[in-house]
Amino acid sequence: MMKQIMKSTLFTLLKTLGVDKRYIKDIKTNHHLTILSLHQVSPKANPYYPPLHPELFEILLAYISQHFNVITFAQIEEYKESHKPNLILSFDDGYYDFYEYVMPLLEKYSLRANLNIIPECVESAMPMWNIRLYDFLNSSSLEQINIIDLQGFEEKLRSDSVADKSKYGLAISRFLKNRPRAERDKLFKELFDDIEKNHTIEYTKMLGREEIISIAKIHEIGVHSYAHESMKFESSDYFENDFRLCQEYFRDKLQLPLDIYAFPNGSYRDEQIDFLLEQGIGHILLVDDKYADYDSPTKKRFTFYADSANEVKLRAVGFFK
């Protein structure tokens, strides 16, 4: 609680000092393109993977509408020479809350966004393994969580505080992400075979195919890989086959063009970028928490998160400390 109070106080002070205005001036001077990378927007709290509350998301939309041209990737050339700075809202994963909470607010402010989906999750109606893990953690007691037995993972959840839960969620997710895929899948299956015998878990809802086709009439759809693996650790054959599946899915199931590819977990190798360029992908989305270059097909993004109105405004302009 004290940490949250200190954080809120810091962002209030920074906003009062006009730090966000200095950032906007710098964005104009250096002709930066700001791309914010978002995920879940929901009032349903999950301390292991905190969503952005819809009230804070609306504050973000009101703020960026005032200070930026909010554009899509397809509009970059059109707005490239604008005197007002440009900003893109880029959503990864394809959660149902985009349809439930994000779209109505975007419509209210007459804004469009980029949404990058995971076809495997669309078809299975199940979230990625790490989101399933966070959903389990959020529905369980401290005692139930500390019974978890993962070979090589020794960390325990220390308390029911939001800070400890957030730290634990990151630790267990990082532990599994850093395993080879085959090893991770084995560990995860063993873990969830046991969990699902004893727990009823309400998993995070994902967008379905028909909803995505409907969304595509207004917003810009890209892909976040077919199965959401960290591509830096995958073979060239795996990556290329995963991308072929994405192409086929967009062509045959969605009947949409595929021009935007967002690397899962910001994880990639340079030769994978070269491959995507050879395949005609015009916008390759990374994270890196830096401003994007208008003239590069690879676009860096800022991971967006916030707990208060003032933090929303500072993060919106690229404050990342």
C-alpha positions as CSV (number, residue, x, y, z in Angstrom):
1,M,0.0,0.0,0.0
2,M,2.8,2.4,0.9
3,K,4.5,1.7,-2.4
4,Q,1.3,2.5,-4.3
5,I,0.9,5.8,-2.4
6,M,4.5,6.8,-3.2
7,K,4.0,5.9,-6.8
8,S,0.8,7.9,-7.1
9,T,2.5,10.9,-5.3
10,L,5.4,10.7,-7.7
11,F,3.2,10.8,-10.8
12,T,1.1,13.6,-9.4
13,L,4.3,15.6,-8.8
14,L,5.6,14.9,-12.3
15,K,2.3,15.9,-13.9
16,T,2.2,19.1,-11.8
17,L,5.8,20.0,-13.0
18,G,4.6,19.6,-16.6
19,V,6.9,16.7,-17.4
20,D,4.3,15.3,-19.9
21,K,4.3,18.7,-21.8
22,R,8.1,18.5,-22.1
23,Y,7.9,15.0,-23.5
24,I,5.3,16.2,-26.1
25,K,7.5,19.0,-27.1
26,D,10.4,16.6,-27.5
27,I,8.2,14.2,-29.6
28,K,7.4,17.1,-31.9
29,T,11.0,18.3,-32.1
30,N,12.4,14.9,-32.9
31,H,9.5,13.8,-35.1
32,H,8.8,10.7,-33.0
33,L,6.0,8.2,-33.7
34,T,4.5,7.0,-30.4
35,I,3.0,3.4,-30.3
36,L,1.4,2.2,-27.1
37,S,1.3,-1.6,-26.6
38,L,-1.8,-2.6,-24.6
39,H,-3.3,-5.9,-23.6
40,Q,-6.3,-6.3,-21.3
41,V,-8.8,-3.5,-20.4
42,S,-11.1,-4.8,-17.8
43,P,-12.6,-3.9,-14.4
44,K,-11.9,-7.4,-13.2
45,A,-8.8,-7.2,-11.0
46,N,-6.0,-9.8,-11.3
47,P,-2.9,-8.8,-9.4
48,Y,-0.9,-11.5,-11.1
49,Y,-1.5,-9.8,-14.5
50,P,-3.2,-6.5,-13.8
51,P,-5.5,-5.2,-16.6
52,L,-5.9,-1.5,-17.3
53,H,-9.2,-0.4,-15.8
54,P,-11.7,1.0,-18.3
55,E,-11.9,4.3,-16.4
56,L,-8.2,4.8,-16.8
57,F,-8.4,3.7,-20.5
58,E,-11.0,6.4,-21.1
59,I,-8.7,9.0,-19.4
60,L,-6.0,7.8,-21.8
61,L,-8.3,8.3,-24.8
62,A,-9.3,11.8,-23.7
63,Y,-5.7,12.8,-23.2
64,I,-4.3,11.4,-26.4
65,S,-7.2,12.8,-28.4
66,Q,-6.2,16.3,-27.2
67,H,-2.4,16.0,-27.8
68,F,-2.0,13.6,-30.7
69,N,-3.4,12.5,-34.0
70,V,-4.5,8.9,-33.1
71,I,-3.9,7.0,-36.3
72,T,-3.5,3.4,-37.6
73,F,-0.5,1.8,-39.3
74,A,-2.2,2.2,-42.6
75,Q,-2.3,6.0,-42.0
76,I,1.3,6.5,-41.2
77,E,2.3,7.9,-44.6
78,E,-0.8,10.1,-44.6
79,Y,0.0,11.7,-41.3
80,K,3.8,11.5,-41.4
81,E,4.4,15.2,-42.0
82,S,1.7,16.4,-39.6
83,H,2.8,19.1,-37.2
84,K,0.8,17.4,-34.4
85,P,2.5,14.3,-33.1
86,N,1.1,10.9,-34.1
87,L,0.2,8.0,-31.8
88,I,-1.0,4.4,-32.5
89,L,-2.9,2.2,-30.0
90,S,-1.8,-1.3,-30.5
91,F,-3.5,-4.2,-28.7
92,D,-2.0,-7.7,-28.5
93,D,-3.5,-11.2,-27.8
94,G,-7.2,-10.7,-28.7
95,Y,-9.1,-10.7,-25.4
96,Y,-12.8,-10.4,-25.5
97,D,-12.6,-7.3,-23.4
98,F,-11.5,-5.5,-26.6
99,Y,-15.1,-6.1,-27.9
100,E,-16.7,-5.5,-24.5
101,Y,-14.9,-2.4,-23.1
102,V,-12.3,-1.1,-25.7
103,M,-14.5,-0.7,-28.8
104,P,-17.3,1.3,-27.2
105,L,-14.8,3.7,-25.7
106,L,-12.9,4.0,-29.0
107,E,-16.2,4.7,-30.8
108,K,-17.1,7.4,-28.2
109,Y,-13.9,9.2,-29.1
110,S,-14.1,8.4,-32.8
111,L,-10.7,6.6,-32.7
112,R,-9.4,3.4,-34.3
113,A,-6.8,0.9,-33.1
114,N,-4.6,-2.0,-34.1
115,L,-5.5,-5.5,-32.7
116,N,-3.1,-8.4,-33.1
117,I,-4.7,-11.8,-32.6
118,I,-3.4,-15.3,-31.9
119,P,-5.3,-17.7,-34.3
120,E,-4.7,-20.7,-32.0
121,C,-6.5,-18.9,-29.2
122,V,-9.3,-17.8,-31.4
123,E,-10.0,-21.3,-32.5
124,S,-9.6,-23.0,-29.1
125,A,-11.4,-20.2,-27.2
126,M,-8.7,-20.6,-24.6
127,P,-6.1,-18.0,-23.6
128,M,-2.3,-18.6,-23.8
129,W,-0.8,-20.9,-21.1
130,N,0.6,-18.0,-19.0
131,I,-2.9,-16.3,-18.9
132,R,-4.4,-19.6,-17.8
133,L,-1.8,-19.8,-15.1
134,Y,-2.6,-16.2,-13.9
135,D,-6.3,-17.1,-13.9
136,F,-5.6,-20.1,-11.7
137,L,-3.4,-18.0,-9.3
138,N,-6.1,-15.4,-9.1
139,S,-8.8,-17.9,-8.1
140,S,-6.6,-19.7,-5.5
141,S,-5.6,-19.1,-1.9
142,L,-2.0,-18.5,-0.7
143,E,-2.0,-22.1,0.7
144,Q,-3.2,-23.6,-2.5
145,I,-0.6,-21.7,-4.6
146,N,2.3,-22.7,-2.3
147,I,1.4,-26.4,-2.9
148,I,2.5,-26.0,-6.5
149,D,5.4,-28.3,-7.2
150,L,7.4,-27.3,-10.3
151,Q,10.8,-28.9,-10.5
152,G,13.5,-26.2,-10.3
153,F,11.1,-23.5,-9.1
154,E,11.6,-22.8,-5.5
155,E,9.9,-19.4,-5.0
156,K,6.9,-19.2,-2.7
157,L,4.1,-16.6,-2.5
158,R,4.9,-14.6,0.7
159,S,1.6,-12.9,1.3
160,D,-1.8,-11.8,-0.2
161,S,-0.5,-8.3,-1.0
162,V,-0.8,-7.1,-4.5
163,A,2.9,-6.4,-4.7
164,D,3.8,-10.0,-3.7
165,K,1.2,-11.5,-6.0
166,S,2.5,-9.5,-8.9
167,K,6.1,-10.5,-8.1
168,Y,5.2,-14.1,-7.8
169,G,3.2,-14.2,-11.0
170,L,6.1,-12.7,-13.0
171,A,8.6,-15.1,-11.4
172,I,6.6,-18.3,-12.2
173,S,5.8,-17.1,-15.7
174,R,9.4,-16.2,-16.4
175,F,10.5,-19.6,-15.1
176,L,8.3,-21.4,-17.5
177,K,8.9,-19.0,-20.5
178,N,12.7,-19.6,-20.1
179,R,12.3,-23.4,-20.5
180,P,12.5,-25.0,-24.0
181,R,9.0,-25.3,-25.4
182,A,8.9,-29.1,-25.0
183,E,10.0,-29.0,-21.4
184,R,7.7,-26.1,-20.6
185,D,4.7,-27.9,-22.2
186,K,5.4,-31.0,-20.2
187,L,5.7,-29.1,-16.9
188,F,2.6,-27.1,-17.6
189,K,0.5,-30.1,-18.6
190,E,1.6,-31.9,-15.4
191,L,0.7,-28.8,-13.3
192,F,-2.7,-28.2,-14.9
193,D,-3.7,-31.8,-15.0
194,D,-3.5,-31.7,-11.2
195,I,-5.0,-28.2,-10.9
196,E,-8.0,-28.8,-13.0
197,K,-8.9,-32.0,-11.0
198,N,-9.3,-29.9,-7.9
199,H,-10.3,-26.4,-9.1
200,T,-13.0,-24.8,-11.2
201,I,-11.3,-22.0,-13.0
202,E,-13.0,-19.2,-15.0
203,Y,-10.5,-18.6,-17.8
204,T,-10.1,-15.2,-19.5
205,K,-12.4,-15.0,-22.5
206,M,-10.9,-14.6,-25.9
207,L,-12.4,-13.2,-29.1
208,G,-14.0,-15.6,-31.5
209,R,-13.6,-15.6,-35.3
210,E,-16.9,-13.9,-36.1
211,E,-16.2,-11.1,-33.6
212,I,-12.8,-10.5,-35.2
213,I,-14.4,-10.3,-38.6
214,S,-16.8,-7.8,-37.2
215,I,-14.0,-5.8,-35.5
216,A,-12.0,-5.7,-38.8
217,K,-14.7,-3.6,-40.4
218,I,-13.6,-0.7,-38.2
219,H,-10.2,-1.5,-36.7
220,E,-6.9,-2.8,-38.0
221,I,-6.1,-6.5,-37.5
222,G,-2.7,-8.0,-37.3
223,V,-1.3,-11.2,-36.1
224,H,0.6,-12.0,-32.9
225,S,2.0,-15.3,-34.2
226,Y,-0.1,-18.5,-34.5
227,A,0.6,-20.0,-31.1
228,H,2.3,-17.2,-29.1
229,E,5.8,-18.7,-28.6
230,S,8.9,-16.6,-27.8
231,M,10.4,-16.7,-31.3
232,K,14.0,-15.9,-30.2
233,F,14.2,-19.5,-28.8
234,E,12.5,-21.2,-31.8
235,S,14.1,-22.8,-34.8
236,S,13.8,-21.1,-38.2
237,D,11.6,-24.0,-39.4
238,Y,9.3,-23.5,-36.5
239,F,9.0,-19.8,-37.0
240,E,8.5,-20.0,-40.7
241,N,5.8,-22.8,-40.3
242,D,4.1,-20.7,-37.6
243,F,4.0,-17.7,-40.0
244,R,2.6,-19.9,-42.9
245,L,-0.2,-20.9,-40.6
246,C,-0.9,-17.2,-39.9
247,Q,-1.0,-16.5,-43.6
248,E,-3.4,-19.4,-44.2
249,Y,-5.7,-18.4,-41.4
250,F,-6.0,-14.8,-42.5
251,R,-6.6,-15.8,-46.1
252,D,-9.0,-18.8,-45.5
253,K,-10.7,-18.1,-42.2
254,L,-10.8,-14.4,-41.9
255,Q,-10.4,-13.3,-45.5
256,L,-8.3,-10.4,-44.4
257,P,-4.9,-9.1,-45.7
258,L,-2.0,-9.7,-43.4
259,D,0.4,-6.7,-43.2
260,I,1.1,-6.5,-39.5
261,Y,3.1,-9.0,-37.4
262,A,3.7,-8.5,-33.6
263,F,6.4,-10.7,-32.1
264,P,5.2,-12.4,-28.9
265,N,6.9,-11.3,-25.7
266,G,9.0,-8.9,-27.8
267,S,11.2,-12.0,-28.6
268,Y,12.9,-12.3,-32.0
269,R,16.0,-12.8,-34.0
270,D,17.2,-10.5,-36.9
271,E,16.8,-13.3,-39.5
272,Q,13.1,-13.6,-38.5
273,I,12.6,-10.0,-39.3
274,D,14.3,-10.5,-42.7
275,F,12.0,-13.4,-43.4
276,L,8.9,-11.3,-42.6
277,L,10.1,-8.6,-44.9
278,E,10.6,-11.1,-47.7
279,Q,7.0,-12.2,-47.1
280,G,5.8,-8.6,-47.6
281,I,4.9,-7.8,-44.0
282,G,4.8,-4.0,-43.9
283,H,4.8,-3.4,-40.2
284,I,6.8,-5.6,-37.8
285,L,6.0,-4.7,-34.2
286,L,8.5,-5.0,-31.4
287,V,8.4,-3.7,-27.8
288,D,11.8,-2.1,-26.6
289,D,9.9,0.7,-24.9
290,K,11.1,3.4,-27.3
291,Y,9.6,5.6,-29.9
292,A,9.2,4.3,-33.4
293,D,10.9,5.3,-36.6
294,Y,8.5,6.4,-39.3
295,D,10.7,5.1,-42.1
296,S,11.5,1.6,-40.6
297,P,9.2,-1.4,-41.2
298,T,10.1,-2.5,-37.6
299,K,8.2,-0.5,-35.1
300,K,9.1,-0.2,-31.4
301,R,6.3,0.2,-28.9
302,F,5.9,1.2,-25.3
303,T,4.3,-1.3,-23.0
304,F,1.4,0.6,-21.5
305,Y,0.2,0.2,-17.9
306,A,-1.0,2.6,-15.2
307,D,-2.6,2.7,-11.8
308,S,-3.7,6.4,-11.7
309,A,-4.9,9.2,-14.0
310,N,-1.5,11.1,-13.8
311,E,0.4,7.9,-14.5
312,V,-1.8,7.4,-17.6
313,K,-0.8,10.8,-18.9
314,L,2.9,10.3,-18.3
315,R,3.0,6.8,-19.8
316,A,1.0,8.0,-22.8
317,V,3.9,10.3,-23.9
318,G,6.6,7.7,-23.5
319,F,7.7,8.2,-19.9
320,F,9.2,4.9,-19.0
321,K,11.1,5.0,-15.7
